[in-house]
Amino acid sequence: MISGRDNFVNKHRHCNKWYSYATRSRLEPIKKVARILKWHLDNLLNYFGHQIINAGSEGMNSKFQTLKSNARGFRSFEGGGGAGPAYSSTAEALGMEPEPSH
């Protein structure tokens, strides 16, 4: 049985062989694609080996950026009677139910 590391090395070797052929091509677009793939080769092989992407963390980062943007100009959440506009808009951005005002 081939271990995960050996399989990774074999795929890396295969891609390097293809890169060698592609860079000797007389077609400049093929050479350009070969250079781009070579630059990102480790990340590409990791994706195909594990099938993990960072879309979830990018989505959460987007929510945090929205939260920060909506909270600009407010010094605190307590500024004037219950859940202020900063809290309400950020709670909506995160998909949460805002707390009722007292």
N, CA, C and O of each residue as an XYZ file, in Angstrom:
408
protein
N       0.842     -1.184      0.000
C       0.000      0.000      0.000
C       0.886      1.245      0.000
O       1.905      1.296      0.689
N       0.490      2.226     -0.766
C       1.256      3.472     -0.862
C       0.780      4.423      0.221
O      -0.417      4.678      0.355
N       1.733      4.952      1.002
C       1.358      5.885      2.066
C       1.007      7.242      1.458
O       1.296      7.503      0.290
N       0.385      8.095      2.259
C      -0.020      9.409      1.790
C       1.160     10.249      1.337
O       1.071     10.973      0.345
N       2.275     10.151      2.071
C       3.466     10.934      1.716
C       4.046     10.451      0.391
O       4.420     11.266     -0.453
N       4.126      9.116      0.197
C       4.662      8.575     -1.060
C       3.786      8.983     -2.233
O       4.295      9.322     -3.302
N       2.470      8.954     -2.042
C       1.541      9.352     -3.091
C       1.745     10.824     -3.441
O       1.739     11.192     -4.615
N       1.927     11.669     -2.419
C       2.178     13.094     -2.639
C       3.458     13.291     -3.445
O       3.495     14.101     -4.371
N       4.509     12.548     -3.092
C       5.794     12.655     -3.794
C       5.641     12.211     -5.244
O       6.197     12.842     -6.143
N       4.897     11.135     -5.485
C       4.682     10.664     -6.860
C       3.933     11.695     -7.688
O       4.284     11.934     -8.844
N       2.899     12.312     -7.109
C       2.140     13.342     -7.820
C       3.014     14.553     -8.085
O       2.939     15.158     -9.155
N       3.840     14.908     -7.115
C       4.742     16.044     -7.275
C       5.732     15.759     -8.415
O       6.004     16.630     -9.241
N       6.256     14.552     -8.447
C       7.202     14.166     -9.496
C       6.531     14.209    -10.869
O       7.122     14.689    -11.836
N       5.300     13.707    -10.954
C       4.555     13.714    -12.214
C       4.324     15.149    -12.702
O       4.503     15.443    -13.884
N       3.924     16.044    -11.780
C       3.668     17.439    -12.152
C       4.955     18.136    -12.600
O       4.936     18.937    -13.534
N       6.057     17.833    -11.942
C       7.334     18.429    -12.354
C       7.743     17.952    -13.742
O       8.319     18.715    -14.518
N       7.449     16.701    -14.056
C       7.751     16.172    -15.387
C       6.900     16.906    -16.441
O       7.407     17.303    -17.489
N       5.610     17.078    -16.150
C       4.734     17.810    -17.077
C       5.215     19.251    -17.230
O       5.221     19.792    -18.336
N       5.617     19.872    -16.123
C       6.107     21.253    -16.159
C       7.320     21.364    -17.088
O       7.452     22.327    -17.843
N       8.188     20.379    -17.020
C       9.367     20.374    -17.879
C       8.978     20.340    -19.353
O       9.543     21.067    -20.170
N       8.014     19.494    -19.685
C       7.533     19.442    -21.074
C       6.851     20.751    -21.478
O       7.077     21.263    -22.574
N       6.026     21.279    -20.595
C       5.244     22.478    -20.918
C       6.132     23.699    -21.130
O       5.858     24.520    -22.005
N       7.193     23.824    -20.338
C       8.046     25.005    -20.468
C       8.902     24.948    -21.731
O       9.437     25.969    -22.164
N       9.033     23.773    -22.318
C       9.762     23.662    -23.587
C       8.850     23.872    -24.787
O       9.303     23.827    -25.931
N       7.571     24.102    -24.528
C       6.614     24.345    -25.601
C       6.923     25.683    -26.267
O       7.506     26.579    -25.657
N       6.520     25.796    -27.522
C       6.689     27.067    -28.219
C       5.462     27.963    -28.047
O       5.425     29.080    -28.561
N       4.476     27.472    -27.333
C       3.255     28.242    -27.107
C       3.367     29.001    -25.778
O       3.422     28.394    -24.709
N       3.400     30.309    -25.860
C       3.576     31.122    -24.659
C       2.437     30.951    -23.641
O       2.709     30.947    -22.441
N       1.163     30.810    -24.074
C       0.097     30.597    -23.077
C       0.300     29.304    -22.261
O      -0.022     29.268    -21.074
N       0.825     28.262    -22.886
C       1.090     27.009    -22.166
C       2.194     27.234    -21.136
O       2.109     26.740    -20.012
N       3.212     27.970    -21.513
C       4.295     28.268    -20.582
C       3.790     29.086    -19.388
O       4.198     28.866    -18.247
N       2.893     30.034    -19.679
C       2.343     30.877    -18.620
C       1.538     30.041    -17.614
O       1.692     30.197    -16.402
N       0.682     29.157    -18.129
C      -0.113     28.285    -17.251
C       0.807     27.373    -16.450
O       0.569     27.141    -15.265
N       1.846     26.856    -17.079
C       2.787     25.977    -16.386
C       3.455     26.704    -15.226
O       3.604     26.137    -14.144
N       3.859     27.957    -15.442
C       4.489     28.728    -14.365
C       3.508     28.984    -13.224
O       3.879     28.900    -12.053
N       2.257     29.295    -13.564
C       1.241     29.540    -12.523
C       1.001     28.276    -11.710
O       0.953     28.326    -10.481
N       0.851     27.145    -12.389
C       0.611     25.885    -11.678
C       1.819     25.487    -10.837
O       1.658     24.966     -9.734
N       3.011     25.723    -11.339
C       4.223     25.402    -10.584
C       4.283     26.234     -9.306
O       4.659     25.731     -8.247
N       3.911     27.504     -9.412
C       3.923     28.399     -8.256
C       2.975     27.908     -7.162
O       3.280     28.028     -5.976
N       1.817     27.351     -7.563
C       0.788     26.921     -6.608
C       0.729     25.404     -6.431
O      -0.248     24.888     -5.890
N       1.753     24.688     -6.877
C       1.695     23.226     -6.920
C       1.430     22.587     -5.567
O       0.571     21.709     -5.469
N       2.131     22.993     -4.529
C       1.932     22.371     -3.214
C       0.500     22.549     -2.718
O      -0.095     21.612     -2.185
N      -0.054     23.753     -2.894
C      -1.438     23.997     -2.458
C      -2.434     23.181     -3.285
O      -3.409     22.661     -2.743
N      -2.196     23.070     -4.581
C      -3.082     22.274     -5.429
C      -3.060     20.804     -5.022
O      -4.111     20.171     -4.916
N      -1.872     20.264     -4.794
C      -1.777     18.858     -4.391
C      -2.396     18.629     -3.022
O      -3.013     17.590     -2.787
N      -2.237     19.592     -2.113
C      -2.881     19.465     -0.799
C      -4.399     19.449     -0.932
O      -5.073     18.671     -0.257
N      -4.942     20.303     -1.800
C      -6.396     20.317     -1.980
C      -6.881     18.973     -2.506
O      -7.838     18.410     -1.974
N      -6.237     18.457     -3.539
C      -6.700     17.191     -4.105
C      -6.461     16.015     -3.163
O      -7.134     14.989     -3.268
N      -5.519     16.156     -2.254
C      -5.272     15.101     -1.279
C      -6.250     15.114     -0.123
O      -6.598     14.060      0.409
N      -6.703     16.308      0.278
C      -7.540     16.430      1.476
C      -8.938     16.957      1.211
O      -9.827     16.765      2.040
N      -9.160     17.619      0.074
C     -10.458     18.186     -0.287
C     -10.967     19.166      0.770
O     -12.156     19.190      1.086
N     -10.052     19.975      1.314
C     -10.420     20.974      2.314
C     -10.188     22.362      1.717
O      -9.139     22.632      1.132
N     -11.182     23.234      1.874
C     -11.048     24.606      1.410
C     -11.309     25.547      2.581
O     -11.783     25.112      3.630
N     -11.008     26.809      2.414
C     -11.164     27.763      3.508
C     -12.399     28.641      3.342
O     -12.430     29.753      3.870
N     -13.411     28.175      2.628
C     -14.609     28.988      2.391
C     -15.320     29.343      3.702
O     -15.832     30.453      3.849
N     -15.353     28.414      4.640
C     -16.015     28.687      5.920
C     -15.345     29.809      6.682
O     -16.015     30.699      7.205
N     -14.026     29.770      6.747
C     -13.314     30.828      7.466
C     -13.415     32.155      6.725
O     -13.460     33.206      7.364
N     -13.452     32.137      5.396
C     -13.630     33.376      4.630
C     -15.020     33.964      4.883
O     -15.164     35.182      4.985
N     -16.041     33.113      4.986
C     -17.387     33.583      5.286
C     -17.472     34.223      6.657
O     -18.110     35.262      6.831
N     -16.820     33.592      7.636
C     -16.818     34.150      8.992
C     -16.053     35.472      9.014
O     -16.461     36.410      9.698
N     -14.958     35.554      8.280
C     -14.200     36.802      8.194
C     -15.074     37.913      7.608
O     -15.019     39.054      8.065
N     -15.874     37.582      6.604
C     -16.777     38.569      6.015
C     -17.777     39.078      7.057
O     -18.064     40.274      7.112
N     -18.302     38.177      7.875
C     -19.243     38.587      8.932
C     -18.564     39.525      9.925
O     -19.154     40.527     10.330
N     -17.327     39.210     10.322
C     -16.606     40.069     11.259
C     -16.325     41.446     10.654
O     -16.405     42.457     11.351
N     -15.998     41.489      9.364
C     -15.752     42.774      8.710
C     -17.032     43.614      8.682
O     -16.990     44.827      8.887
N     -18.169     42.958      8.427
C     -19.458     43.658      8.452
C     -19.744     44.177      9.852
O     -20.205     45.306     10.018
N     -19.473     43.361     10.852
C     -19.684     43.750     12.244
C     -18.849     44.981     12.583
O     -19.357     45.932     13.178
N     -17.574     44.968     12.209
C     -16.701     46.106     12.487
C     -17.169     47.354     11.741
O     -17.141     48.454     12.293
N     -17.591     47.191     10.513
C     -18.042     48.328      9.712
C     -19.293     48.961     10.313
O     -19.401     50.186     10.382
N     -20.232     48.132     10.745
C     -21.481     48.649     11.314
C     -21.274     49.283     12.683
O     -22.068     50.134     13.083
N     -20.238     48.897     13.407
C     -20.007     49.410     14.756
C     -19.178     50.686     14.765
O     -18.954     51.249     15.836
N     -18.724     51.154     13.641
C     -17.898     52.376     13.607
C     -18.711     53.574     14.089
O     -19.869     53.745     13.706
N     -18.102     54.389     14.919
C     -18.747     55.595     15.408
C     -19.442     55.413     16.748
O     -19.842     56.400     17.365
N     -19.599     54.171     17.218
C     -20.232     53.914     18.509
C     -19.144     53.580     19.522
O     -18.258     52.770     19.252
N     -19.221     54.211     20.685
C     -18.201     53.963     21.704
C     -18.478     52.688     22.486
O     -17.544     52.003     22.903
N     -19.749     52.362     22.687
C     -20.091     51.156     23.444
C     -21.483     50.705     23.030
O     -22.201     51.415     22.326
N     -21.848     49.524     23.477
C     -23.184     49.002     23.188
C     -24.227     49.618     24.125
O     -25.420     49.580     23.825
N     -23.792     50.185     25.254
C     -24.723     50.729     26.243
C     -25.061     52.184     25.996
O     -25.707     52.795     26.847
N     -24.670     52.763     24.902
C     -24.794     54.199     24.694
C     -26.184     54.713     24.427
O     -26.410     55.247     23.341
N     -27.114     54.595     25.314
C     -28.374     55.291     25.148
C     -29.606     54.427     25.139
O     -30.492     54.641     24.312
N     -29.697     53.484     26.005
C     -30.960     52.771     26.164
C     -31.022     51.425     25.476
O     -31.577     51.297     24.385
N     -30.466     50.454     26.102
C     -30.617     49.085     25.585
C     -29.721     48.778     24.407
O     -28.643     49.351     24.248
N     -30.190     47.868     23.594
C     -29.412     47.456     22.422
C     -29.496     48.557     21.381
O     -30.548     48.784     20.784
N     -28.399     49.225     21.174
C     -28.373     50.340     20.244
C     -28.291     49.869     18.803
O     -28.276     48.670     18.526
N     -28.236     50.835     17.884
C     -28.208     50.483     16.460
C     -26.989     49.671     16.065
O     -27.064     48.862     15.140
N     -25.856     49.871     16.753
C     -24.664     49.094     16.403
C     -24.899     47.620     16.704
O     -24.558     46.758     15.894
N     -25.484     47.324     17.869
C     -25.716     45.928     18.231
C     -26.765     45.297     17.317
O     -26.594     44.164     16.867
N     -27.828     46.011     17.048
C     -28.906     45.461     16.222
C     -28.413     45.096     14.829
O     -28.704     44.009     14.328
N     -27.658     46.015     14.195
C     -27.206     45.751     12.830
C     -26.160     44.648     12.795
O     -26.129     43.858     11.851
N     -25.298     44.580     13.817
C     -24.292     43.521     13.818
C     -24.922     42.178     14.133
O     -24.486     41.155     13.606
N     -25.939     42.159     14.982
C     -26.626     40.905     15.271
C     -27.308     40.382     14.012
O     -27.291     39.181     13.743
N     -27.907     41.287     13.242
C     -28.526     40.874     11.982
C     -27.474     40.358     11.005
O     -27.711     39.382     10.293
N     -26.315     41.009     10.970
C     -25.249     40.598     10.055
C     -24.751     39.202     10.388
O     -24.365     38.447      9.496
N     -24.759     38.856     11.676
C     -24.322     37.524     12.094
C     -25.450     36.496     12.067
O     -25.229     35.326     12.377
N     -26.644     36.921     11.703
C     -27.774     36.003     11.634
C     -28.348     35.684     13.002
O     -28.955     34.629     13.188
N     -28.163     36.595     13.975
C     -28.669     36.386     15.324
C     -29.907     37.242     15.540
O     -30.110     38.245     14.856
N     -30.713     36.844     16.478
C     -31.866     37.659     16.866
C     -31.370     38.743     17.819
O     -30.723     38.417     18.814
N     -31.648     40.019     17.555
C     -31.205     41.060     18.477
C     -31.945     40.962     19.814
O     -33.093     40.524     19.877
N     -31.258     41.380     20.876
C     -31.885     41.368     22.196
C     -32.916     42.471     22.269
O     -32.698     43.549     21.716
N     -34.032     42.236     22.935
C     -35.069     43.278     23.037
C     -34.576     44.422     23.934
O     -33.813     44.202     24.874
N     -35.023     45.636     23.628
C     -34.677     46.807     24.463
C     -35.477     46.746     25.735
O     -36.605     46.253     25.750
N     -34.885     47.254     26.817
C     -35.573     47.232     28.135
C     -36.314     48.480     28.361
O     -36.947     48.641     29.404
